[in-house]
Amino acid sequence: MFKKVRYTEKQIEQKLTLMAKSRGGIAPKFVSPSFAGMPDRLILLPGGLLAFAELKAPGMKPRPLQVARHEMLRRLGFRVYVIDGIEQIGGILDELQTP
C-alpha cells in the first residue's frame, strides 16, 4: 500500500520556480503591497510568455478577494493558475509554451 505524499505550499512554490528555471524561465515572487489579493508568483518563460500563479496547500482554495483579483486579471487577458499540487506544474508550463 502506497501513502500519498502531501506537499506544503512552500514546497509546491519551490518546485514551480525550479521547473520554470529548467525551461529557461523564472517564477519570481510577486508582491503588491498596495493591492491585496494578487497572485503569489509570476511565471515568465522565453518568448515573452507570462502568467500568474496562486500557490495553495493541497485542497485549499483562494480567498474571495483572491478570486476577484484572478477574475480581474483574466478579464485583462492574462492567464491565472491556482496550483495546489506539484503534479499540476508540468502541464501548466506545457500549456503556456504551446502555441
C-alpha positions in Angstrom: 0.0 0.0 0.0 1.4 3.4 -1.0 1.0 6.5 1.0 0.1 9.6 -0.9 2.7 12.4 -0.4 1.3 15.7 0.7 3.4 18.7 -0.1 3.3 22.1 1.7 2.5 25.3 -0.2 6.2 26.3 0.2 7.3 23.0 -1.4 4.9 23.5 -4.3 6.2 27.0 -4.8 9.8 25.9 -4.8 9.0 23.2 -7.4 7.4 25.8 -9.6 10.5 28.0 -9.5 12.8 25.1 -10.3 10.6 23.8 -13.2 10.3 27.3 -14.7 14.1 27.7 -14.5 14.6 24.3 -16.1 12.6 25.7 -19.1 14.8 28.8 -19.3 12.4 31.0 -17.4 11.8 32.4 -13.9 9.0 32.4 -11.4 9.7 35.4 -9.2 7.6 36.2 -6.1 5.0 38.9 -6.9 4.5 41.4 -4.1 1.9 44.1 -4.4 1.6 45.9 -1.0 -1.0 48.4 -2.1 -3.2 45.9 -3.9 -4.1 42.9 -1.8 -5.2 39.6 -3.2 -2.8 39.4 -6.1 -1.3 36.0 -7.0 1.9 34.8 -5.4 4.2 34.4 -8.4 4.7 35.5 -11.9 5.6 32.8 -14.4 7.9 34.3 -17.1 9.1 32.0 -19.9 11.1 32.5 -23.0 9.3 34.2 -25.9 7.6 36.8 -23.7 5.2 34.3 -22.1 3.7 35.5 -18.8 1.1 34.1 -16.4 0.2 34.5 -12.7 0.3 31.6 -10.2 -1.6 31.4 -6.9 0.0 28.7 -4.8 -2.1 26.8 -2.2 -1.5 23.8 0.0 -3.2 20.7 -1.4 -7.0 21.0 -1.3 -7.0 24.7 -0.2 -8.9 27.3 -2.3 -8.3 31.0 -2.9 -10.0 33.5 -0.6 -12.9 35.6 -2.1 -10.6 38.6 -2.6 -8.1 36.4 -4.4 -10.8 35.0 -6.7 -11.9 38.6 -7.5 -8.3 39.5 -8.4 -7.9 36.4 -10.6 -11.1 37.2 -12.5 -9.9 40.8 -13.0 -6.5 39.6 -14.4 -8.3 37.1 -16.7 -10.6 39.9 -18.0 -7.4 41.8 -18.8 -6.3 38.8 -20.9 -3.8 37.2 -18.5 -3.6 33.6 -17.6 -4.0 32.9 -13.9 -3.4 29.4 -12.4 -4.2 28.1 -8.9 -1.7 25.4 -8.1 -2.3 23.1 -5.2 -0.2 20.1 -6.3 3.2 19.5 -7.8 1.7 17.3 -10.4 -0.1 20.3 -12.0 3.1 22.3 -12.7 4.4 20.5 -15.8 1.0 20.6 -17.5 0.7 24.3 -16.8 4.1 25.1 -18.2 3.4 22.9 -21.3 0.1 24.8 -21.8 1.9 28.2 -21.6 4.5 27.0 -24.1 2.0 25.6 -26.6 1.3 28.0 -29.5 
